[in-house]
Amino acid sequence: MAILFHYSGPSSLDDELRIINSNPFYNQITKGKEQLERAEVEQEVAEASQLGAERYVMIQETHIIGIVEFLPLNPYDDCSWLGLFMIDSSRQRGGLGGQALEAFEQQLRNRGIGMLRLAVVVDNEPAHAFWKKHHFHYVRSTTTHAQLDVIIYEKQLQP
């Protein structure tokens, strides 16, 4: 079944909050708590938008199954960045994340984007395994403005 990407907006915020809060481990290691409030998600969306990020909900059939946030050009390193890629926890571990990533990468290639970077919190072992499985390679370790220790990965998107 095809996975479609629709621009996120106010009408999808409740679904995004549901998806984010279905991943308490991620919330704990990135925000220090398992559940986020609607206002926190609204603030994240607004901040990302100010930087030029594009935010999409992933849809399979009629269900919103995930969120992807993408920055086409980071002014600090002139690279494209994936800021958030999250699947509803009830739909994880069945290959759906890989399918969604493949579909999103194809959209990026169609736009002429040849490389993608992302950062993973050091303590997020499941995410490290996922990105390595999908051929993302280590670039460097760093600390974010929010004082999170992360590992930066990148992938060349072959045409």
N, C-alpha and C positions, 0 to 999 in steps of 0.2 A: 504494500500500500504506500502510495506516495506521501511524502511529508512536504507540506507547504509552509511558507514563511510569510506571515502577515505583520505589517507594522503594528507595534504595540501602541496602545493609547489608553486613555482613561477607562474605556469600556472593558479592557482586558486586565486591569489592575487587580481585581479580586482573584482572577485565575492565576496571575503571577504570584500574588501573595500566598495562595494555596500551594503552588509548586515550590516556592522558596521555603515555606514552612514545612513542607514534606521532607526536607533535607536538613534535619536539626544538627547533624554532625558538621556540615559545611557552615551553617550559621554560627555554631559554637566556636569553630576555629578561626572564623573571619570576623565575627562581631562580638564574641564573648557571651553569647546567649543562644538558646536553641530556637526561639521563636521571635520573628520580627513583627513590628507593628506596620500598619498600612502607611503611616506617615513616613516611616523610615524608607520604605520601598519608593514612595513618591519622591523623596529627597534624592535617592540614588538615581532614579530615572532622570530627574531634572539636572543633576550634576553631570551625568553622562551626556545628556543632550547638549549642554553648554559646551562640552568638549568636542562636539560633532559626532558623537556615537549614534549609531542606528540600532534600534532595539526592535526585535521581532518576537512574536509568539510562534511556536511550532505547532502545526495542526496536522493531525492524522485523522482522516475521515471527518468527523465533526467535533473531535476532542482536542482541546489545547493540552499538549503533552509536554511542552518545554518552553524555555526562553533562551534567546541568544542575543547578546549585545556585541556589537562590532564597531570598531573605530577604523574607518578606511585609511586614515593617515595620522599617525601620532606625530605631533610637531617636534617631539623631543628626539626621535630617532628615524623619522621618515619611513616608518614601517606600519603595516596594517596589524591591528591587534584584536584578538578575541577577548572581550572583557568579562563575559559571562556566558557559559554554556551549561544549561541545567535541564535535566529531564525529571519529571515528576517521579518521586521515589517508587511509586506503585508500578511504574513501567520500566524500571531499571533492570539490568542484568539479563535482558532478553535479546540484546543486539540492536535495540532501538536507538541508543545513543550513537552507535557506529553508523547506522543508516542515516540518521539526522545529520551527523557530521559530514558524511559523504555528500549528501544533498546540498548542504550549505557550501562546502568546498567547491562544488560544481558551479554554484551561483557566483562565487568569487572569481573562479576562472573565467566565467562568461563575462565578467566585468573587467577582465584584464589584470586581476590581482594575482601575483605569482608567488607571494610568500606571506605567511601568517605567523604571528607571535602570540604568546599567551604567558601568563604567570600563574604558578601553582603554589599555594601555601606549603611550606616545607612539610608540615605534619599531615598533609592530605594524601596519604599513601594510595587510596583508591584512584584519585585523580592522576597521580603520577603514572600508575599502571595503565590507565585508560589512554592518556596522551602518548605514552611510549608505544603502546600497542598500535596506535594509529599514526606511527612514524614521525612523531614530533621529537626533535633532538635538543639536547641540553645546549644552552647558550651561556648562561652565567647565573650566579646566585646574587641576590641583592635584598635590600630592605625597602618596603614601600613607604609612602608618605604616612600611612596609617600604622607604621612600625611593625608590619608583618614580614617575617623572613620568607622569601619566595624563591622559586627557581623559574627562570625564564626558559621557555622552549620555543622552537620555531620549526616550521615545515615549509619546504618548497612545494608549491602546488603545480604539478606537472600538467601541461595542456592536454 
